[in-house]
Amino acid sequence: MKDIAIIGDGFAAAAMVAHLLRRGIAPSSITVIGPRELGKGNAYGCDSPFFRLNIREDLPIIFSDDPLHFARWAQEHVSDSQARTDAGYFYRRQDFGRYVSSLINHESQAGQVEQIKARVLGIGGVDGSWNLELDNRSVISANQVVIATGNPPPIWPCEVSQPNSPAGASHLIENPWTGSAFREIDSQENIILLGGGLTALDAINALAGRNHLGMIYVISPRAAFPPAQAKWQRKVQPNWPQNLTPAKLIRFMRNHLPSAPTASSEWQCAWEELRPNINTIWQQFSLQQKHSLFKRLGWLWNLYRFRASPQTIAAYEQLRARNQIEFVLGRAKEIQCSETKVKALLSNGLDVQGDRIINCTGVATDPLLKSLIKNQLAIADPLGNAIAVDKTLQVQNVSGGQWNTLWMIGPATMGSLGDVIAASAIAKQAEQLAVHIFG
Ligand SMILES: Cc1cc2nc3c(=O)[nH]c(=O)nc-3n(C[C@H](O)[C@H](O)[C@H](O)COP(=O)(O)OP(=O)(O)OC[C@H]3O[C@@H](n4cnc5c(N)ncnc54)[C@H](O)[C@@H]3O)c2cc1C
């Protein structure tokens, strides 16, 4: 029987391990289950030098008592002449992944944390004695389990007519997060990006970095990308009104934000001043209010909460100035692929043809979490995207209570707890949980 099992091998799992070790838990008590090197995950396990952190160097905070830990490490270990901008240093994501892995090695000097290179397919058992079914056909048992399965990689959002040959299939890039697919792209190709968020901007930066000459068509319901990060700092604490409703919240936010452009320091300072309280407010809303707020504010929140690195936006501006970027408004309903071309058919009747299509539509649904709901071990969260947890990160069960020894951290807690996606927000959860279990 394992003592503490952590499911997942990304940043969240690594932050959990780091905080457990800092609280004096022996490495031999911790077992990580995940297929790849601990600490990199989907977000930082990329091999493209053009994928950058979208936050400056002082913001990915793992230890609240040492906020500049990463900034110092990067100064010493990263050679990246492009990192510095007027808004701060924006390092490559692969370097951040390297940092997290080296941190784990450093923290576990006293002994190795066991990692089982497998995926967990299902969880069974009872509180305090969980059975984890692995994809290598084994089952391991654990007293306490932390789910940290992160961002499920994107899957096509519509029907795709698959070509018969591997050559044809190479025109379809379903998961661009590792960055490796960009190496195969010829600079003359016309590229279709499905989705207009941060993944599409990463793709544009990777294409620009490889001197792309062909067209880039961005299929998205809105012709807007997140702005670049400006230099910002929180100056005032907003005086939030009592008894907020979604409508009052939106009104208050609107009044707090200046009319300056969203890419300006002035606007971003005000925006960031609003963020620290959002999770507490979200948690106080009823289910209906959460739905209403998400419907009205969700897309705007997604657009502005992080912004992109200045380097990424500069690459976008450069290609736009050369008329290589065109937005096509709408949503794809089908993708057709021949041996040499791809075509996206949109629900508004438009179609776009290109040499390759890249899926930039964001996270899919987590099959493990889905199985927990199906097997009545957990309930869906308020947004229906993941499973519900309470404020102490305990997974909620179908009887209206929560499991004492089953927790979840990371982006999958967003529906329950609010804005939990940035590295620092996840590390805070890991710290909270380490203190809560073993404090
Ligand atoms: C492409 C991308 C870029 C991002 N960039 C930034 C950024 O620049 N700045 C920022 O603050 N945040 C960024 N984020 C947000 C990100 O959510 C967090 O920063 C953080 O990295 C999430 O870590 P995680 O471990 O929860 O998830 P992930 O990075 O998704 O890692 C989860 C890991 O768990 C494994 N796993 C999943 N299911 C199972 C299973 N059933 N069994 C075993 N293992 C499993 C996966 O294979 C994966 O390796 C980014 C996210 C993505 C997807």
The ligand as a MOL file (V3000), in Angstrom:
LIG
                    3D

  0  0  0     0  0            999 V3000
M  V30 BEGIN CTAB
M  V30 COUNTS 53 58 0 0 0
M  V30 BEGIN ATOM
M  V30 1 C 0.0870 24.5760 -23.6490 0
M  V30 2 C -0.0470 25.2640 -22.3240 0
M  V30 3 C 0.7290 26.3630 -22.0260 0
M  V30 4 C 0.6030 27.0140 -20.8000 0
M  V30 5 N 1.3730 28.0960 -20.5440 0
M  V30 6 C 1.3000 28.7000 -19.3410 0
M  V30 7 C 2.1400 29.8190 -19.0300 0
M  V30 8 O 2.9120 30.2660 -19.8690 0
M  V30 9 N 2.0330 30.3760 -17.7930 0
M  V30 10 C 1.1560 29.8870 -16.8520 0
M  V30 11 O 1.1100 30.3990 -15.7310 0
M  V30 12 N 0.3500 28.8510 -17.1410 0
M  V30 13 C 0.4020 28.2660 -18.3450 0
M  V30 14 N -0.4190 27.2130 -18.6300 0
M  V30 15 C -1.4090 26.8420 -17.6400 0
M  V30 16 C -1.1310 25.5200 -16.9320 0
M  V30 17 O -2.4190 25.0520 -16.5900 0
M  V30 18 C -0.3700 25.5450 -15.6370 0
M  V30 19 O 0.6530 26.4430 -15.6300 0
M  V30 20 C 0.2450 24.1820 -15.2100 0
M  V30 21 O 1.3430 23.8830 -15.9790 0
M  V30 22 C -0.6720 23.0380 -15.2400 0
M  V30 23 O 0.0290 21.9320 -14.7330 0
M  V30 24 P -0.6790 20.5640 -14.5680 0
M  V30 25 O 0.3190 19.6190 -14.0400 0
M  V30 26 O -1.9300 20.7490 -13.7990 0
M  V30 27 O -1.1440 20.1770 -16.0440 0
M  V30 28 P -0.4070 19.6310 -17.3320 0
M  V30 29 O 0.7010 20.5120 -17.7410 0
M  V30 30 O -1.5140 19.4160 -18.3080 0
M  V30 31 O 0.1990 18.2230 -16.9070 0
M  V30 32 C -0.6070 17.1360 -16.5280 0
M  V30 33 C 0.1970 15.8690 -16.7080 0
M  V30 34 O -0.5130 14.7940 -16.1380 0
M  V30 35 C -0.5070 13.6920 -17.0240 0
M  V30 36 N -1.7570 12.9400 -16.8740 0
M  V30 37 C -2.9850 13.3100 -17.2860 0
M  V30 38 N -3.8770 12.3460 -17.0010 0
M  V30 39 C -3.1950 11.3530 -16.3880 0
M  V30 40 C -3.5720 10.0860 -15.8630 0
M  V30 41 N -4.8320 9.6570 -15.9080 0
M  V30 42 N -2.6140 9.3160 -15.3070 0
M  V30 43 C -1.3300 9.7460 -15.2300 0
M  V30 44 N -0.9180 10.9260 -15.7240 0
M  V30 45 C -1.8390 11.7240 -16.2970 0
M  V30 46 C -0.4170 14.3030 -18.4090 0
M  V30 47 O 0.1520 13.3820 -19.3190 0
M  V30 48 C 0.4500 15.5200 -18.1620 0
M  V30 49 O 1.8090 15.2190 -18.3770 0
M  V30 50 C -0.3240 26.5530 -19.8460 0
M  V30 51 C -1.1120 25.4380 -20.1520 0
M  V30 52 C -0.9670 24.7870 -21.3640 0
M  V30 53 C -1.8090 23.5960 -21.6590 0
M  V30 END ATOM
M  V30 BEGIN BOND
M  V30 1 1 1 2
M  V30 2 1 2 3
M  V30 3 2 2 52
M  V30 4 2 3 4
M  V30 5 1 4 5
M  V30 6 1 4 50
M  V30 7 2 5 6
M  V30 8 1 6 7
M  V30 9 1 6 13
M  V30 10 2 7 8
M  V30 11 1 7 9
M  V30 12 1 9 10
M  V30 13 2 10 11
M  V30 14 1 10 12
M  V30 15 2 12 13
M  V30 16 1 13 14
M  V30 17 1 14 15
M  V30 18 1 14 50
M  V30 19 1 15 16
M  V30 20 1 16 17
M  V30 21 1 16 18
M  V30 22 1 18 19
M  V30 23 1 18 20
M  V30 24 1 20 21
M  V30 25 1 20 22
M  V30 26 1 22 23
M  V30 27 1 23 24
M  V30 28 2 24 25
M  V30 29 1 24 26
M  V30 30 1 24 27
M  V30 31 1 27 28
M  V30 32 2 28 29
M  V30 33 1 28 30
M  V30 34 1 28 31
M  V30 35 1 31 32
M  V30 36 1 32 33
M  V30 37 1 33 34
M  V30 38 1 33 48
M  V30 39 1 34 35
M  V30 40 1 35 36
M  V30 41 1 35 46
M  V30 42 1 36 37
M  V30 43 1 36 45
M  V30 44 2 37 38
M  V30 45 1 38 39
M  V30 46 1 39 40
M  V30 47 2 39 45
M  V30 48 1 40 41
M  V30 49 2 40 42
M  V30 50 1 42 43
M  V30 51 2 43 44
M  V30 52 1 44 45
M  V30 53 1 46 47
M  V30 54 1 46 48
M  V30 55 1 48 49
M  V30 56 2 50 51
M  V30 57 1 51 52
M  V30 58 1 52 53
M  V30 END BOND
M  V30 END CTAB
M  END
